[in-house]
Amino acid sequence: MFKQKSIIIISMLALAALFLTTLFWGAKLPNTYKNGFTRIFSSKPITEINRTQSKEPFLNISGVNNGQIHLTVPNPNWVISIDTSFKKIDTVYIGIPQENGKEVKTFTTYVDSTSVKVLANNISTLFYGTINKPTLQQVKLETLPFTRSTITNNAIIVRAVDSTYRNQVFHKIDLKSGRLIQTENIFKMKDDGGLDSDGILTYDQFSHNIVYIKNYENKFYLIDTNLNILSTHTTIDTTSAVEKFGKIIKSKNNQIDIKPSTSRVIVNNKCSIYKNILYILSGLKADNENNHQFKNNSVVDKYSLPDGQYIESFYIPNIQNQKLKDFYVGQEKIFALYKDQIAIYKLK
């Protein structure tokens, strides 16, 4: 039964990811008319430092440190590391135990220098150790499959399905033992699989707080490591919540599936935190942007932490008609990932 439900959750995650991607890059309707807000653009655009092309199937940026950019690929056993001068590319073996390798379907990889952590969503397991070692160690986490995760100094924070598989809750899990420490229902339960409140979960190393940014609504939250909401903030757009976004569908064999019940564009797609500033990749065009600007760039909005005040916005340009796929801000630079391009920009 658990395995069947895990498969259902994997399907739901895949559907949600496809749905997000389709809406973010394909939904034209919300950006063909005025969205009811304006942006303040920086007077100094970012400048490109370096760029390279790669045919590797990169998923996202898993870390930037010691002059290396670490990139996640579809196979959880490997990470691609590229030096910031783009002169050397290494395929780095991680070493997930063989008996688990085929079971890992959805995962997030974190690389910090030579240490690596892989959170396997669908089998609720943490793999950790040193890259280029034969095998990683593993810790089974006391949680059902989860959709979002981040790692603090001594804990793992996940957004996981509850026992009904119709909602999602937040768990705090001990990093060393995998023991469940705390559970909180931070958002209203709507029996929609948590799709309505889906978002980005990250950790601010400076303030030691958790940041959760909703994908479909103009909201982000500062949450302490005991899962208490410290403050709620709004992004500059005017997108509000709907009553119910997902719907429960039962198949002939009584299997539960959860699908979106209505089309919605992504408001907030990716984020990065650097020096008390939250950078959010937005999916909405402001009223003072023209179609050409929005089509040929990705727009990033800046907010100060912890007060959540909007600062300004700037563009990250398309490269060879490719929109930004992921980004990381650090070391006074922006590290940008595209479909088959990697670029480094100077942070003004």
N, C-alpha and C positions, 0 to 999 in steps of 0.2 A: 504493500500500500504506500509506504513512504517513497519507494522508488518511483511509483507511478505518479505521485504528487510532485516529486522532484522534477520529473519530465514535464509535467504540466507547467511548473514554474519556469523551467528553461524555455518552453515554448512561449510563455507569456513575456519573458524577458526579450526573446528574439523578436517577437511581434512589436513590443514597445520600442526596441531599438530601431527596427525598420520603420515604424510609424514616425518616430522622432526625426530620423534622417530624411524621410520623404517630405515631411511637413517643413522641416527647417530649410531645405534647399529647393523644394518644389512648390510649396504653397505660395502662390502669387497674390491671391485675393486680399489678405490682410494688408499687403504693402502696395496695393494699387490705389488706395484711397488714404486720406489723412488718418493717422492713428492717435491724434490728440495730444501730442507732446513735441517738444523741440529739444535739440541737443546743443551744448556749448562745445565747440570744437577747439582743440588746442591750436595755438598759432604756429607751433613748430611740429611739423609732421615727423614721424619716425624715419630713420635712415637705415638702409640696408648695409650691413657689415660684410656678410658673406652668404653664399648660397651653394647648394649642391643638389644633384638629382640622384635618385635611387629608385630602383624597381622593386625593392623589398616591400612586402605588404604590411606596412606599419599601421598599428591600431592607434597608438597614442604615445605620449612622452611619459616614461616611467621614472625619470629622475635626471637631474643635471648637477654634476659635481666633479671636482678635480679635473676640470678641463674636458669632461666627457658628457655627451648627450646619450642617454639610455632610452631605447625605444622598444615598446612591446610589439610582438608579432603574434599571429594566430596560434602558433604552437607554444604552450606555456613553458616548455622546457628550454626555450631560447630567448635571449635578448640581444638586440643589435646595439653596439656601442660605437659612437663616432666621435672623434676628437673635434673640438670646436673650430679647428682650422680646416676641417674636412679633408685631411690628408690621409687619415687612417681609419679603417672600418674593421671592427672585430665582431665576429659572431660568437657570443658568449653562452656557454652551456650552463643551465641552472641546475638541473638534476632533480626533478620531481621523481619520487620513488616509482618504479616501473608499474607496480600494481595499481597506482593511482593515476598514472599519466593519461590513460584513455578516458578516465571518468571526468576529468576536468573539462567542462564545457564553457563556463563563463567564469572569468577571473580578472583580478586586478594585480598588477606587478608593481612593486616599489623597490627601486634600487638606490642605495646610499653608499657611495664609494664601492667597497667590495662586498658589502652585505646586501642580501636580497630577501624580500618577503613576497609571497604570492598568496593572495586570498582567493580561494576557490569558492565562488558563490554557491554553486549547485550541490556541492558535497560538504559544505560548511566546515572547511578545513583551512588551517594556516600552514604553509610550508615556509621554512626560513633557514638561513644559513649563509654560507659564503659562496659567491659565484665561482665557477670553475672547479668546485669540489664534486666528488662522485655523486653524493646524494644529499638532498636537503632533509632536515628533520621536519616532523609534522606534529601538529596539535589539532585534535578534533574540537570544534567549537560547539558549545551548548546552545545551539540555535537551529531553527529550520532554515531552509535556503533563503539567502538574502539578495537584495537587488542593488544596494548601495553600501559602501564601506569606506572607512578611513581609519588611520592608525595614529593614536596619541603616544605620549611617552611611555605609558605602561598599560594601555588598554586598546581594544579594538571596538570601534563603534559601527554597528551595522543597522541597516533598515531591512527588516526581515518579515516574511509572511507570518501571520499568527496561526493558531491551531485550526482555524476555520478555512485558511487559505483564501479568504475573501478580503482581508485587510493587511496592512503592514504596520509594524511597531518598531520602535528603536530599542536596541539592546546595547548595553555596555558589557564587554567580555574581557576577562583577564588575559593579558597578552601572553603570559608564560604558561598558564594552565589550561586556558580555553574555557574556564568556568564562567557561567553567566552571573554577573554581579547585579545588574539592574535592568528593568524593562519599563518603558514609558510610552503611553499613547499620546504622542505630541500633537497629532492632527486628528480631526474629526473622522470617525469611522463611517465609510459610505458604502461598504460592500462592493467596491469597484476594483479590488486588487491593489489599491493604493495608487492607481494611475493618475487620479486628479492631483494628488500632492506629490507626484514624482518630482525628483530634483537632483541637485548636485550636493554631495556630502563631502566636506573637506575639513582639514584641521589647520588652524593658524598657529605656527610654531612660536610666534612672538607673544601673543596674548594667551596662548594655551586654551583657547576656546574653539568650539566646533562652529562651523558656518554651514548652514543649509539654505540652498537657493532653489526656489521652485522653478520648474521648467515652464509651466503654463500660466503663471500668475506673477504679478509685479511685487513679489515678496521675497525677502531673505531674512534669516534669523541667526542671532548669536545665541549659542547654547553652551552651557558649561559642561565639564566632563562628567557631571552627575546627571546630565540630561534635563537640566532646568533651562527653560527659555529665559535668557537675560534681557533680550530686546528684540523687537520686530521692526523691520524697515521696509520701505517700498523703493523699487526701482523707478526710473523717471517716466516709464510708460504708464498707461492707464488700464492695463489688462487685469480684470478682476476674475474671481473664481466663478465657476458654474456649479449648479447644485450637484450634478453627478456626471462624471466623465466616462467611466467604464461601466460595462454591463456584464452580468453573469450569464453564460450560455451553457446549457447542458446538452451533451450529445446523446445519441441513442443508447450508448453503453453507460450513461449516467456520469460520464467524465465531465468535470467542471473546467470550463475555459473562460477567460476574461478578455474582452476585447473593448476597444474604444467605442463609445456610443455616439460620438460626434467628432467632427474635425476641429482641431485647434492648432494654431501655429505655436512654435516654441518661442517663448519670450526670452529665456536665458538658457544658453546652450553649454557653455564651458566657463571655467573661471580659474583664476590664479591669485594668490595673495603674496604681496611683497611690501615690506616696510610699512605696515599698517594701512595699506591700500588694497582694496578688493577690485580686481579687474574682471569684468563680466562680458563675455561674447554674446551680443544681443542678436535676436532674430527679427527685430522690428525696425522699420524705417521711420525716422522722425519726420515731422512735417516740414522741416527746413533742409531736408536732403532731397536731391533729385534722384531719379531712377538710375541714371548712369553711375553716380557715385555709389549708390547702394549695391548695384549689380557687380561693380568691379572692385569692391573692397569688402572686408569684414569689419564691422564696427565694434569697438570695445569701449564700454563705459566704466569710469573709475568712481569708486566710492571710498570715503575715509572710514576707517574702523577705529574705535567701536561705535561712533555716533551715526554711521550709515549715511552721511551727507554726500550727495552727488557732487563730484568735482568737475569733471570734463569728460570728453570723449575723443577718440582718435581712430584713424583707419589703419588696418593692416591690409596692404594691397593683395589682390589676386596675383598668382604667378601662373602664367600660361593658362589662363581662364580657370584656374583651380582656386576654390574658396579655402579659407583656413579650416583645418581639420582639428587641430589641437594646438595649445600654446602654453608656455611656461615663462613666468617673469622672475628674473633673479640676476644677480651680478651686474645690475644696471643694464640688462639686455632683455630682449624678448626672443625666445626660442620658438619658432613657428614651424608647425608640421602641416604639410599639404598632402595631396594624394601621392605624388611621387617627387616632391621637393621638400627640402629642409632649408630654412633661412634663419639668419640671426640678424636682428635689428638693434640699433642703439636706442636705449630708453632715454628720451630727452631729459 
